[in-house]
Amino acid sequence: MKPWEVLARAPAPDGGEFVLHHRDGEFVIRVHGQELMSSRVHGSEEAMARLGCEGLRHVRGARVLVGGLGLGYTLRATLEALGAEAQVVVAELASAIVEWNRGPLAPLAGRPLEDSRVRVETADVKRVMRGAGPWHAILLDVDNGPAALTRSSNAGLYDGQGLTAAHEALVPGGTLVVWSAGPDTRFTTRLGKAGFDVQTHAVPAGKGRGTRHTLFVARRR
């Protein structure tokens, strides 16, 4: 088996380092030595977009916020679920992730950043969420879900105050979807207290059997 090739490095927001690796057509971004995202498994990211954008294809001018660009798979699935007049804002704090998605990672998801419906904000998703709403859907794939991994302040997205802000930023009946590495009953309870009706979905990380991720699908009452 070929060794991993390091293509690029960049500082992570809370210290540490993002490292972009490549081997035999697969791309991986690691931080603190842990695999943060991989082009090999992205089924749950695509499912997040489908669930969050359900019913929005025919909503004129639907507005969707994607928190966390990743490798572009969530954004691509979001665009495929929406109509021609939709607006999608991507909030990605790490400028290197945006740069890599316009460079070596661009072909993975079909160059979604080049779609005219997309605007990128290199900024904290909390600020974008509160300042540029209202949204028909908010898709949060930031860090490791409710258990923050790369930036401790991201936990503020998932506490009671952060969830209340997300509730207020949505149109009535709008949908918040939160990606998580696993289930979290306390987080489900917090979503309910913030005014959401919640469903949880265990979805395959990739094709076929294997690891499953959890999607919290929360609709504003």
GROMACS elastic network, one bead per residue, 0.5 to 0.9 nm:
[ bonds ]
;  ai    aj funct       b0    kb
    2     5     6  0.87818   500
    2    23     6  0.68236   500
    2    24     6  0.75912   500
    3    22     6  0.88857   500
    3    23     6  0.68940   500
    4    21     6  0.60340   500
    4    22     6  0.56997   500
    4    23     6  0.51622   500
    4    24     6  0.87042   500
    5    20     6  0.84403   500
    5    21     6  0.54240   500
    5    22     6  0.51391   500
    5    23     6  0.62333   500
    6     9     6  0.78322   500
    6    19     6  0.70063   500
    6    20     6  0.59095   500
    6    22     6  0.64922   500
    7    19     6  0.77388   500
    7    20     6  0.55096   500
    7    21     6  0.56997   500
    7    22     6  0.68280   500
    7   104     6  0.88268   500
    8    18     6  0.82647   500
    8    19     6  0.59987   500
    8    20     6  0.52111   500
    8    21     6  0.74743   500
    8   100     6  0.86544   500
    9    17     6  0.67078   500
    9    18     6  0.56187   500
    9    20     6  0.62651   500
    9    96     6  0.84296   500
   10    16     6  0.88201   500
   10    17     6  0.56388   500
   10    18     6  0.51375   500
   10    19     6  0.66403   500
   10    20     6  0.86367   500
   10    94     6  0.88161   500
   10    96     6  0.62986   500
   10    97     6  0.87715   500
   11    14     6  0.83079   500
   11    15     6  0.64967   500
   11    16     6  0.61748   500
   11    18     6  0.59262   500
   11    19     6  0.87674   500
   11    94     6  0.84182   500
   11    96     6  0.82729   500
   12    15     6  0.52706   500
   12    16     6  0.53831   500
   12    18     6  0.55408   500
   12    31     6  0.74791   500
   12    94     6  0.71532   500
   12    96     6  0.89994   500
   12   150     6  0.71496   500
   12   151     6  0.82124   500
   13    16     6  0.78466   500
   13    17     6  0.84171   500
   13    93     6  0.76811   500
   13    94     6  0.67865   500
   13   150     6  0.72164   500
   13   151     6  0.63341   500
   14    17     6  0.89390   500
   14   150     6  0.62955   500
   14   151     6  0.50498   500
   14   152     6  0.73743   500
   14   153     6  0.87793   500
   15   150     6  0.81523   500
   15   151     6  0.83551   500
   16    31     6  0.68182   500
   16    32     6  0.60006   500
   16   150     6  0.82776   500
   17    30     6  0.80764   500
   17    31     6  0.56572   500
   17    32     6  0.66240   500
   17    33     6  0.87905   500
   18    29     6  0.64969   500
   18    30     6  0.57685   500
   18    32     6  0.77728   500
   18    33     6  0.89526   500
   18    36     6  0.89862   500
   18    96     6  0.84679   500
   18    97     6  0.87475   500
   19    28     6  0.81294   500
   19    29     6  0.55117   500
   19    30     6  0.52785   500
   19    31     6  0.64478   500
   19    32     6  0.89964   500
   19    33     6  0.85836   500
   20    27     6  0.71191   500
   20    28     6  0.58942   500
   20    30     6  0.67072   500
   20   100     6  0.86430   500
   21    26     6  0.81905   500
   21    27     6  0.56639   500
   21    28     6  0.51142   500
   21    29     6  0.61743   500
   21    30     6  0.78259   500
   22    25     6  0.67071   500
   22    26     6  0.55916   500
   22    28     6  0.64149   500
   22    29     6  0.89241   500
   23    26     6  0.52866   500
   23    27     6  0.67233   500
   23    28     6  0.86530   500
   24    27     6  0.85670   500
   25    39     6  0.87576   500
   26    38     6  0.73554   500
   26    39     6  0.58078   500
   26    40     6  0.63872   500
   27    37     6  0.84401   500
   27    38     6  0.58053   500
   27    39     6  0.53838   500
   27    40     6  0.76619   500
   27    71     6  0.88640   500
   27   105     6  0.77601   500
   28    35     6  0.68635   500
   28    36     6  0.75509   500
   28    37     6  0.57969   500
   28    39     6  0.64859   500
   28    40     6  0.83567   500
   29    34     6  0.85098   500
   29    35     6  0.61215   500
   29    36     6  0.56801   500
   29    37     6  0.54504   500
   29    38     6  0.65374   500
   29    70     6  0.89555   500
   29    71     6  0.89164   500
   30    33     6  0.57194   500
   30    34     6  0.51572   500
   30    36     6  0.51119   500
   30    37     6  0.71014   500
   30    38     6  0.88445   500
   31    34     6  0.53381   500
   31    35     6  0.65928   500
   31    36     6  0.63892   500
   31   149     6  0.89980   500
   31   150     6  0.73579   500
   32    35     6  0.85043   500
   32   150     6  0.81868   500
   33    36     6  0.89900   500
   35    38     6  0.73290   500
   36    70     6  0.88476   500
   36   143     6  0.79415   500
   36   144     6  0.81708   500
   36   149     6  0.89690   500
   37    40     6  0.87452   500
   37    41     6  0.80107   500
   37    42     6  0.83710   500
   37    70     6  0.69047   500
   37    71     6  0.73859   500
   38    41     6  0.58626   500
   38    42     6  0.73416   500
   38    70     6  0.89374   500
   38    71     6  0.76704   500
   39    42     6  0.65687   500
   39    71     6  0.70669   500
   39    73     6  0.87538   500
   39   108     6  0.74163   500
   40   206     6  0.73136   500
   41    44     6  0.80740   500
   41    45     6  0.88496   500
   41   204     6  0.89070   500
   41   205     6  0.56788   500
   41   207     6  0.75333   500
   42    45     6  0.53507   500
   42    46     6  0.65536   500
   42    47     6  0.88135   500
   42    71     6  0.88245   500
   42    73     6  0.67626   500
   42    74     6  0.82741   500
   42   204     6  0.87901   500
   42   205     6  0.59960   500
   42   206     6  0.56034   500
   42   207     6  0.85487   500
   43    46     6  0.52799   500
   43    47     6  0.62085   500
   43    48     6  0.86907   500
   43    73     6  0.86568   500
   43   203     6  0.76999   500
   43   204     6  0.61817   500
   43   205     6  0.50542   500
   43   207     6  0.66586   500
   44    48     6  0.60989   500
   44    49     6  0.88042   500
   44    74     6  0.87408   500
   44   179     6  0.79544   500
   44   202     6  0.87561   500
   44   203     6  0.58342   500
   44   204     6  0.60241   500
   44   205     6  0.50240   500
   44   206     6  0.70025   500
   44   212     6  0.79271   500
   44   213     6  0.64528   500
   44   214     6  0.80409   500
   44   215     6  0.78575   500
   45    48     6  0.51376   500
   45    49     6  0.67011   500
   45    50     6  0.89784   500
   45    73     6  0.64710   500
   45    74     6  0.50720   500
   45    75     6  0.88531   500
   45    77     6  0.82316   500
   45   141     6  0.78797   500
   45   179     6  0.76380   500
   45   205     6  0.80100   500
   46    49     6  0.52984   500
   46    50     6  0.64248   500
   46    51     6  0.87965   500
   46    73     6  0.62409   500
   46    74     6  0.51768   500
   46    75     6  0.83091   500
   46    76     6  0.79976   500
   46    77     6  0.54085   500
   46    78     6  0.77965   500
   47    50     6  0.50702   500
   47    51     6  0.61145   500
   47    52     6  0.84124   500
   47    74     6  0.82100   500
   47    77     6  0.80665   500
   47   203     6  0.74864   500
   47   204     6  0.89650   500
   47   215     6  0.84463   500
   48    51     6  0.53571   500
   48    52     6  0.60061   500
   48    53     6  0.84563   500
   48    74     6  0.72038   500
   48    77     6  0.85907   500
   48    78     6  0.86726   500
   48   139     6  0.71709   500
   48   140     6  0.88822   500
   48   141     6  0.88260   500
   48   177     6  0.65711   500
   48   178     6  0.78260   500
   48   179     6  0.71467   500
   48   215     6  0.66932   500
   48   216     6  0.88837   500
   48   217     6  0.83872   500
   49    52     6  0.51437   500
   49    53     6  0.58806   500
   49    54     6  0.82415   500
   49    66     6  0.88730   500
   49    74     6  0.58716   500
   49    75     6  0.75989   500
   49    76     6  0.86266   500
   49    77     6  0.57059   500
   49    79     6  0.87179   500
   49    81     6  0.75900   500
   49   139     6  0.70680   500
   49   177     6  0.82501   500
   50    53     6  0.53802   500
   50    54     6  0.58625   500
   50    77     6  0.67882   500
   50    78     6  0.67959   500
   50    80     6  0.87596   500
   50    81     6  0.64746   500
   51    54     6  0.53630   500
   51   175     6  0.88043   500
   51   177     6  0.77774   500
   51   217     6  0.73818   500
   52    55     6  0.88144   500
   52    56     6  0.88306   500
   52    64     6  0.89792   500
   52    78     6  0.84141   500
   52   136     6  0.89059   500
   52   137     6  0.60282   500
   52   138     6  0.73662   500
   52   139     6  0.68028   500
   52   174     6  0.87776   500
   52   175     6  0.59236   500
   52   176     6  0.67862   500
   52   177     6  0.59248   500
   52   217     6  0.71639   500
   52   218     6  0.88957   500
   53    56     6  0.54288   500
   53    57     6  0.76225   500
   53    64     6  0.80254   500
   53    78     6  0.68232   500
   53    81     6  0.62269   500
   53    82     6  0.71645   500
   53   136     6  0.81528   500
   53   137     6  0.65223   500
   53   175     6  0.79424   500
   54    57     6  0.75522   500
   54    81     6  0.73200   500
   54    82     6  0.88039   500
   55    58     6  0.70108   500
   55    59     6  0.76068   500
   55    81     6  0.85724   500
   55    82     6  0.87369   500
   56    59     6  0.50104   500
   56    60     6  0.82529   500
   56    62     6  0.64878   500
   56    81     6  0.73326   500
   56    82     6  0.60232   500
   56    83     6  0.76151   500
   56    86     6  0.87935   500
   56   136     6  0.79636   500
   56   137     6  0.88846   500
   57    60     6  0.80418   500
   57    62     6  0.79264   500
   57    80     6  0.88167   500
   57    81     6  0.59671   500
   57    84     6  0.84609   500
   57    86     6  0.82338   500
   58    61     6  0.88749   500
   58    62     6  0.83513   500
   58    82     6  0.75331   500
   58    83     6  0.62853   500
   59    62     6  0.54712   500
   59    82     6  0.83476   500
   59    83     6  0.76072   500
   59    85     6  0.87705   500
   59    86     6  0.80492   500
   60    83     6  0.76711   500
   60    84     6  0.87457   500
   60    85     6  0.63724   500
   60    86     6  0.68836   500
   61    83     6  0.81875   500
   61    84     6  0.84972   500
   61    85     6  0.51843   500
   61    87     6  0.65311   500
   62    82     6  0.76948   500
   62    83     6  0.80229   500
   62    85     6  0.73534   500
   62    87     6  0.62152   500
   62    88     6  0.83584   500
   62   135     6  0.77101   500
   62   136     6  0.61734   500
   62   137     6  0.84790   500
   63    86     6  0.59632   500
   63    88     6  0.58965   500
   63    89     6  0.78638   500
   63   133     6  0.81925   500
   63   134     6  0.76939   500
   63   135     6  0.51870   500
   63   136     6  0.54328   500
   63   137     6  0.69046   500
   63   138     6  0.88650   500
   64    78     6  0.82812   500
   64    86     6  0.79179   500
   64    87     6  0.63878   500
   64    89     6  0.63910   500
   64    90     6  0.85830   500
   64   135     6  0.56770   500
   64   136     6  0.58451   500
   64   138     6  0.58451   500
   64   139     6  0.76895   500
   65    87     6  0.86127   500
   65    88     6  0.58721   500
   65    90     6  0.59856   500
   65    91     6  0.73559   500
   65   125     6  0.87340   500
   65   128     6  0.84455   500
   65   129     6  0.72382   500
   65   133     6  0.86861   500
   65   135     6  0.68293   500
   65   136     6  0.83708   500
   65   137     6  0.64043   500
   65   139     6  0.61505   500
   65   140     6  0.82423   500
   66    69     6  0.71636   500
   66    74     6  0.78104   500
   66    75     6  0.70159   500
   66    78     6  0.85129   500
   66    88     6  0.71987   500
   66    89     6  0.61625   500
   66    91     6  0.62598   500
   66    92     6  0.85899   500
   66   125     6  0.85245   500
   66   137     6  0.84909   500
   66   138     6  0.61283   500
   66   140     6  0.62394   500
   66   141     6  0.77819   500
   67    89     6  0.84350   500
   67    90     6  0.59961   500
   67    91     6  0.50074   500
   67    92     6  0.65095   500
   67   124     6  0.87472   500
   67   125     6  0.57806   500
   67   126     6  0.87986   500
   67   129     6  0.87192   500
   67   138     6  0.74471   500
   67   139     6  0.58668   500
   67   141     6  0.58445   500
   67   142     6  0.62810   500
   68    74     6  0.88105   500
   68    90     6  0.69343   500
   68    91     6  0.59962   500
   68    92     6  0.50830   500
   68    93     6  0.78126   500
   68   125     6  0.79117   500
   68   139     6  0.84454   500
   68   140     6  0.66469   500
   68   141     6  0.53550   500
   68   142     6  0.52782   500
   68   143     6  0.81313   500
   69    72     6  0.56403   500
   69    73     6  0.81906   500
   69    74     6  0.74181   500
   69    75     6  0.70954   500
   69    90     6  0.65493   500
   69    91     6  0.71777   500
   69    92     6  0.58131   500
   69    97     6  0.73038   500
   69    98     6  0.72892   500
   69   101     6  0.83483   500
   69   141     6  0.80287   500
   69   142     6  0.86972   500
   70    73     6  0.73972   500
   70    74     6  0.77883   500
   70    75     6  0.88597   500
   70    92     6  0.85182   500
   70    97     6  0.70900   500
   70    98     6  0.86291   500
   70   101     6  0.83216   500
   70   141     6  0.80688   500
   70   142     6  0.87545   500
   71    74     6  0.80019   500
   71    75     6  0.87832   500
   71    97     6  0.80480   500
   71   100     6  0.86527   500
   71   101     6  0.65630   500
   71   105     6  0.66743   500
   71   106     6  0.81627   500
   71   108     6  0.74378   500
   71   109     6  0.74627   500
   72    75     6  0.52722   500
   72    76     6  0.61813   500
   72    77     6  0.87579   500
   72   101     6  0.69923   500
   72   105     6  0.81603   500
   72   106     6  0.78078   500
   72   108     6  0.75406   500
   72   109     6  0.56997   500
   72   110     6  0.84722   500
   72   111     6  0.78806   500
   72   112     6  0.67372   500
   72   113     6  0.80178   500
   73    76     6  0.51013   500
   73    77     6  0.62213   500
   73    78     6  0.85122   500
   73   108     6  0.78668   500
   73   109     6  0.54301   500
   73   110     6  0.88108   500
   73   112     6  0.84288   500
   74    77     6  0.52441   500
   74    78     6  0.60812   500
   74    79     6  0.86908   500
   74   109     6  0.88051   500
   74   139     6  0.86344   500
   74   141     6  0.86752   500
   75    79     6  0.62282   500
   75    80     6  0.86672   500
   75    88     6  0.83490   500
   75    90     6  0.79260   500
   75   109     6  0.83689   500
   75   112     6  0.65617   500
   75   113     6  0.81813   500
   75   118     6  0.88504   500
   76    79     6  0.52145   500
   76    80     6  0.63144   500
   76    81     6  0.87812   500
   76   109     6  0.61098   500
   76   110     6  0.73840   500
   76   111     6  0.81382   500
   76   112     6  0.55131   500
   76   113     6  0.86636   500
   77    80     6  0.50731   500
   77    81     6  0.63097   500
   77    82     6  0.89362   500
   77   109     6  0.87893   500
   78    81     6  0.51759   500
   78    82     6  0.65115   500
   78    88     6  0.81989   500
   79    82     6  0.53279   500
   79    83     6  0.77696   500
   79    84     6  0.88331   500
   79    86     6  0.83906   500
   79    88     6  0.78248   500
   79   112     6  0.78762   500
   79   115     6  0.83807   500
   79   117     6  0.80785   500
   79   118     6  0.86234   500
   80    83     6  0.79213   500
   82    85     6  0.81503   500
   82    86     6  0.62272   500
   82    87     6  0.88186   500
   83    86     6  0.56092   500
   84    87     6  0.87244   500
   84   117     6  0.76764   500
   85   117     6  0.73497   500
   86   117     6  0.63270   500
   86   118     6  0.88855   500
   87   116     6  0.87903   500
   87   117     6  0.50991   500
   87   118     6  0.63266   500
   87   119     6  0.78912   500
   88   117     6  0.59528   500
   88   119     6  0.63403   500
   88   120     6  0.85273   500
   89   117     6  0.84110   500
   89   118     6  0.58291   500
   89   120     6  0.57745   500
   89   121     6  0.70345   500
   89   128     6  0.86767   500
   90   118     6  0.72795   500
   90   119     6  0.62428   500
   90   121     6  0.59667   500
   90   122     6  0.81882   500
   90   125     6  0.84406   500
   91   119     6  0.87724   500
   91   120     6  0.61451   500
   91   122     6  0.59464   500
   91   123     6  0.58947   500
   91   124     6  0.66141   500
   91   125     6  0.51463   500
   91   126     6  0.88128   500
   91   128     6  0.68108   500
   91   129     6  0.85629   500
   92    95     6  0.71454   500
   92    97     6  0.76051   500
   92    98     6  0.71889   500
   92   120     6  0.74172   500
   92   121     6  0.63586   500
   92   122     6  0.50396   500
   92   123     6  0.58730   500
   92   124     6  0.68432   500
   92   125     6  0.69324   500
   92   142     6  0.89162   500
   93    96     6  0.89275   500
   93    97     6  0.84093   500
   93    98     6  0.87959   500
   93   121     6  0.78907   500
   93   122     6  0.50023   500
   93   124     6  0.53590   500
   93   125     6  0.74029   500
   94    97     6  0.55460   500
   94    98     6  0.69723   500
   94    99     6  0.89907   500
   94   122     6  0.68135   500
   94   123     6  0.79614   500
   95    98     6  0.51687   500
   95    99     6  0.61926   500
   95   100     6  0.86725   500
   95   122     6  0.61674   500
   95   123     6  0.87845   500
   96   100     6  0.60258   500
   96   101     6  0.84674   500
   97   100     6  0.51827   500
   97   101     6  0.61644   500
   97   102     6  0.87231   500
   98   101     6  0.50997   500
   98   102     6  0.64157   500
   98   103     6  0.87212   500
   98   113     6  0.89134   500
   98   120     6  0.83275   500
   98   122     6  0.79606   500
   99   102     6  0.51860   500
   99   103     6  0.62607   500
   99   104     6  0.88890   500
   99   105     6  0.89864   500
  100   104     6  0.58365   500
  100   105     6  0.57105   500
  100   106     6  0.73774   500
  101   104     6  0.66388   500
  101   107     6  0.84654   500
  101   108     6  0.87982   500
  101   111     6  0.78356   500
  101   112     6  0.88968   500
  101   113     6  0.77391   500
  102   105     6  0.66743   500
  102   106     6  0.51306   500
  102   107     6  0.88088   500
  102   111     6  0.74572   500
  102   113     6  0.71859   500
  102   114     6  0.85374   500
  103   106     6  0.55446   500
  103   107     6  0.84785   500
  104   107     6  0.73280   500
  104   108     6  0.86065   500
  105   108     6  0.57075   500
  105   109     6  0.80555   500
  105   111     6  0.83309   500
  106   109     6  0.66689   500
  106   110     6  0.65723   500
  106   112     6  0.76317   500
  106   113     6  0.80461   500
  107   111     6  0.54654   500
  107   112     6  0.88050   500
  108   111     6  0.72794   500
  109   112     6  0.65361   500
  110   113     6  0.88435   500
  111   114     6  0.58253   500
  111   115     6  0.76860   500
  112   115     6  0.54897   500
  112   118     6  0.79027   500
  113   116     6  0.80920   500
  113   117     6  0.88743   500
  113   118     6  0.63177   500
  113   119     6  0.78443   500
  113   120     6  0.79472   500
  114   117     6  0.86032   500
  114   118     6  0.74515   500
  115   118     6  0.57099   500
  115   119     6  0.88288   500
  116   119     6  0.79365   500
  120   123     6  0.88498   500
  121   124     6  0.83361   500
  121   125     6  0.84852   500
  121   128     6  0.76288   500
  122   125     6  0.87688   500
  123   126     6  0.85450   500
  123   127     6  0.73211   500
  123   128     6  0.70963   500
  124   127     6  0.55418   500
  124   128     6  0.66058   500
  124   129     6  0.87532   500
  124   154     6  0.89760   500
  125   128     6  0.50457   500
  125   129     6  0.58593   500
  125   130     6  0.85233   500
  125   140     6  0.86729   500
  125   142     6  0.87746   500
  125   157     6  0.85996   500
  126   129     6  0.51396   500
  126   130     6  0.62673   500
  126   131     6  0.84959   500
  126   154     6  0.87319   500
  126   156     6  0.85490   500
  126   157     6  0.68299   500
  126   162     6  0.79014   500
  126   165     6  0.84149   500
  126   166     6  0.84935   500
  127   130     6  0.53887   500
  127   131     6  0.59320   500
  127   132     6  0.83275   500
  128   131     6  0.51727   500
  128   132     6  0.56795   500
  128   133     6  0.79582   500
  129   132     6  0.59696   500
  129   133     6  0.61916   500
  129   134     6  0.82273   500
  129   135     6  0.81909   500
  129   138     6  0.81193   500
  129   165     6  0.81544   500
  129   166     6  0.70994   500
  129   169     6  0.65050   500
  130   133     6  0.62640   500
  130   134     6  0.82687   500
  130   165     6  0.68807   500
  130   166     6  0.75765   500
  130   168     6  0.82407   500
  130   169     6  0.59837   500
  131   134     6  0.86805   500
  131   169     6  0.85240   500
  132   135     6  0.82029   500
  132   169     6  0.84427   500
  133   136     6  0.87631   500
  133   169     6  0.55294   500
  133   170     6  0.70522   500
  133   171     6  0.84964   500
  134   137     6  0.89861   500
  134   168     6  0.81060   500
  134   169     6  0.50681   500
  134   170     6  0.51948   500
  134   171     6  0.57368   500
  135   138     6  0.66459   500
  135   169     6  0.62212   500
  135   171     6  0.58222   500
  135   174     6  0.70817   500
  135   175     6  0.85693   500
  136   169     6  0.89295   500
  136   170     6  0.58822   500
  136   171     6  0.56414   500
  136   172     6  0.83091   500
  136   173     6  0.79530   500
  136   175     6  0.65313   500
  136   176     6  0.87297   500
  137   170     6  0.68327   500
  137   171     6  0.82923   500
  137   174     6  0.55876   500
  137   176     6  0.57853   500
  137   177     6  0.78071   500
  138   166     6  0.78728   500
  138   169     6  0.87815   500
  138   170     6  0.76347   500
  138   174     6  0.81887   500
  138   175     6  0.63753   500
  138   177     6  0.63237   500
  138   178     6  0.84448   500
  139   175     6  0.83143   500
  139   176     6  0.60026   500
  139   178     6  0.61964   500
  139   179     6  0.79936   500
  140   145     6  0.78775   500
  140   157     6  0.89970   500
  140   176     6  0.76606   500
  140   177     6  0.61438   500
  140   179     6  0.62818   500
  141   144     6  0.74898   500
  141   145     6  0.64742   500
  141   177     6  0.84869   500
  141   178     6  0.62740   500
  141   179     6  0.51439   500
  141   180     6  0.76712   500
  142   145     6  0.59681   500
  142   146     6  0.86665   500
  142   148     6  0.78921   500
  142   149     6  0.89533   500
  142   154     6  0.74205   500
  142   157     6  0.89418   500
  142   178     6  0.84469   500
  142   179     6  0.77349   500
  142   180     6  0.89345   500
  143   146     6  0.82080   500
  143   147     6  0.76775   500
  143   148     6  0.54038   500
  143   149     6  0.53594   500
  143   150     6  0.60749   500
  143   151     6  0.73655   500
  143   154     6  0.74338   500
  143   180     6  0.87708   500
  144   147     6  0.56263   500
  144   148     6  0.54049   500
  144   149     6  0.56646   500
  144   150     6  0.82345   500
  144   179     6  0.76448   500
  144   180     6  0.58982   500
  144   181     6  0.61170   500
  145   148     6  0.62547   500
  145   149     6  0.83813   500
  145   154     6  0.89669   500
  145   155     6  0.85516   500
  145   158     6  0.81597   500
  145   178     6  0.66919   500
  145   179     6  0.54443   500
  145   181     6  0.65911   500
  145   182     6  0.85072   500
  146   154     6  0.84651   500
  146   155     6  0.64664   500
  146   157     6  0.80161   500
  146   158     6  0.56954   500
  146   159     6  0.83582   500
  146   178     6  0.82257   500
  146   179     6  0.83196   500
  146   180     6  0.65948   500
  146   181     6  0.88170   500
  146   184     6  0.80440   500
  146   187     6  0.72531   500
  147   152     6  0.89834   500
  147   154     6  0.87675   500
  147   155     6  0.68838   500
  147   158     6  0.86891   500
  147   180     6  0.80238   500
  147   181     6  0.86398   500
  148   151     6  0.63165   500
  148   152     6  0.58457   500
  148   153     6  0.79214   500
  148   154     6  0.59820   500
  148   155     6  0.55741   500
  149   152     6  0.69473   500
  149   154     6  0.84892   500
  150   154     6  0.83404   500
  151   154     6  0.56551   500
  151   155     6  0.79901   500
  152   155     6  0.58976   500
  152   156     6  0.82770   500
  153   156     6  0.57238   500
  153   157     6  0.80512   500
  154   157     6  0.55895   500
  154   158     6  0.76536   500
  155   158     6  0.54939   500
  155   159     6  0.66391   500
  155   162     6  0.85903   500
  156   159     6  0.54195   500
  156   160     6  0.82892   500
  156   161     6  0.73912   500
  156   162     6  0.55797   500
  156   163     6  0.86390   500
  157   160     6  0.84336   500
  157   161     6  0.78252   500
  157   163     6  0.65196   500
  157   165     6  0.86183   500
  157   166     6  0.83339   500
  158   161     6  0.78522   500
  158   162     6  0.55088   500
  158   163     6  0.58572   500
  158   187     6  0.76428   500
  158   190     6  0.83926   500
  158   191     6  0.86757   500
  159   162     6  0.52984   500
  159   163     6  0.61918   500
  159   164     6  0.86046   500
  159   187     6  0.81923   500
  159   190     6  0.73414   500
  159   191     6  0.89393   500
  160   163     6  0.52518   500
  160   164     6  0.61279   500
  160   165     6  0.86589   500
  160   190     6  0.61906   500
  160   191     6  0.77610   500
  160   193     6  0.78798   500
  160   194     6  0.65978   500
  161   164     6  0.51414   500
  161   165     6  0.62911   500
  161   166     6  0.87795   500
  161   194     6  0.83106   500
  162   165     6  0.51020   500
  162   166     6  0.63592   500
  162   167     6  0.87255   500
  163   167     6  0.61495   500
  163   168     6  0.86468   500
  163   190     6  0.77936   500
  163   191     6  0.66400   500
  163   194     6  0.60218   500
  163   195     6  0.87706   500
  164   168     6  0.62625   500
  164   169     6  0.86248   500
  164   191     6  0.85017   500
  164   193     6  0.87837   500
  164   194     6  0.52076   500
  164   195     6  0.76045   500
  165   168     6  0.51521   500
  165   169     6  0.61621   500
  165   170     6  0.89019   500
  165   194     6  0.88864   500
  166   169     6  0.50249   500
  166   170     6  0.64987   500
  166   176     6  0.74673   500
  166   194     6  0.89488   500
  167   170     6  0.55573   500
  167   171     6  0.83856   500
  167   172     6  0.88337   500
  167   174     6  0.84245   500
  167   175     6  0.87761   500
  167   176     6  0.79508   500
  167   194     6  0.70316   500
  167   195     6  0.69838   500
  167   196     6  0.74628   500
  167   219     6  0.86480   500
  167   220     6  0.61713   500
  167   221     6  0.88329   500
  168   171     6  0.77797   500
  168   172     6  0.88842   500
  168   220     6  0.86931   500
  170   173     6  0.76955   500
  170   174     6  0.52889   500
  170   175     6  0.72015   500
  170   176     6  0.79972   500
  170   220     6  0.71876   500
  171   174     6  0.50645   500
  171   175     6  0.84731   500
  171   220     6  0.77779   500
  172   175     6  0.88972   500
  172   219     6  0.86298   500
  172   220     6  0.59905   500
  172   221     6  0.67059   500
  173   219     6  0.58754   500
  173   221     6  0.59215   500
  174   218     6  0.84748   500
  174   219     6  0.57180   500
  174   220     6  0.54666   500
  174   221     6  0.83490   500
  175   196     6  0.88228   500
  175   217     6  0.69264   500
  175   218     6  0.56493   500
  175   220     6  0.62416   500
  176   196     6  0.87012   500
  176   216     6  0.79125   500
  176   217     6  0.60453   500
  176   218     6  0.50507   500
  176   219     6  0.62216   500
  176   220     6  0.77669   500
  177   215     6  0.65688   500
  177   216     6  0.54698   500
  177   218     6  0.61023   500
  177   219     6  0.85429   500
  178   214     6  0.83199   500
  178   215     6  0.57148   500
  178   216     6  0.51045   500
  178   217     6  0.67701   500
  178   218     6  0.82460   500
  179   182     6  0.86907   500
  179   213     6  0.74848   500
  179   214     6  0.61806   500
  179   216     6  0.66489   500
  180   183     6  0.70779   500
  180   184     6  0.84253   500
  180   213     6  0.61235   500
  180   214     6  0.50994   500
  180   215     6  0.61692   500
  180   216     6  0.78016   500
  181   212     6  0.78001   500
  181   214     6  0.60694   500
  181   215     6  0.87013   500
  182   202     6  0.82422   500
  182   212     6  0.76422   500
  182   213     6  0.54818   500
  182   214     6  0.51339   500
  182   215     6  0.84882   500
  183   187     6  0.85631   500
  183   188     6  0.87636   500
  183   200     6  0.81658   500
  183   202     6  0.81816   500
  183   213     6  0.79365   500
  183   214     6  0.57271   500
  183   215     6  0.83428   500
  183   216     6  0.87350   500
  184   187     6  0.53756   500
  184   188     6  0.65288   500
  184   189     6  0.89514   500
  184   214     6  0.86811   500
  185   188     6  0.50210   500
  185   189     6  0.63553   500
  185   190     6  0.87645   500
  186   189     6  0.50601   500
  186   190     6  0.63157   500
  186   191     6  0.87615   500
  187   191     6  0.62504   500
  187   192     6  0.87171   500
  187   216     6  0.89209   500
  188   191     6  0.51847   500
  188   192     6  0.64680   500
  188   193     6  0.88643   500
  188   198     6  0.69682   500
  188   199     6  0.84531   500
  188   200     6  0.81807   500
  188   216     6  0.75038   500
  189   192     6  0.51581   500
  189   193     6  0.63360   500
  189   194     6  0.87372   500
  189   198     6  0.89063   500
  190   193     6  0.50799   500
  190   194     6  0.62280   500
  190   195     6  0.89363   500
  190   196     6  0.89929   500
  191   194     6  0.51073   500
  191   195     6  0.67065   500
  191   196     6  0.56369   500
  191   197     6  0.77062   500
  191   198     6  0.70252   500
  191   216     6  0.89427   500
  191   218     6  0.72039   500
  192   195     6  0.53845   500
  192   197     6  0.61213   500
  192   198     6  0.67173   500
  192   218     6  0.83949   500
  193   196     6  0.72215   500
  194   220     6  0.89949   500
  195   219     6  0.84830   500
  195   220     6  0.63296   500
  195   221     6  0.61119   500
  196   218     6  0.54066   500
  196   219     6  0.52715   500
  196   221     6  0.56862   500
  197   217     6  0.82368   500
  197   218     6  0.54582   500
  197   219     6  0.52339   500
  197   220     6  0.65906   500
  197   221     6  0.65049   500
  198   216     6  0.67402   500
  198   217     6  0.56739   500
  198   219     6  0.64974   500
  199   215     6  0.82487   500
  199   216     6  0.60130   500
  199   217     6  0.51973   500
  199   218     6  0.64282   500
  199   219     6  0.86808   500
  200   214     6  0.67146   500
  200   215     6  0.56169   500
  200   217     6  0.60470   500
  200   218     6  0.85013   500
  201   213     6  0.81475   500
  201   214     6  0.56104   500
  201   215     6  0.50712   500
  201   216     6  0.65881   500
  201   217     6  0.76410   500
  202   212     6  0.59124   500
  202   213     6  0.56021   500
  202   215     6  0.64643   500
  203   206     6  0.86738   500
  203   211     6  0.85286   500
  203   212     6  0.52106   500
  203   213     6  0.54528   500
  203   214     6  0.63048   500
  203   215     6  0.73774   500
  204   207     6  0.67398   500
  204   208     6  0.71799   500
  204   209     6  0.68250   500
  204   210     6  0.68506   500
  204   211     6  0.60906   500
  204   213     6  0.62816   500
  204   214     6  0.88543   500
  205   208     6  0.87867   500
  205   209     6  0.86430   500
  205   210     6  0.73900   500
  205   211     6  0.55908   500
  205   212     6  0.51052   500
  205   213     6  0.58458   500
  206   209     6  0.77960   500
  206   210     6  0.76765   500
  206   211     6  0.76558   500
  206   212     6  0.81854   500
  207   210     6  0.83012   500
  209   212     6  0.82938   500
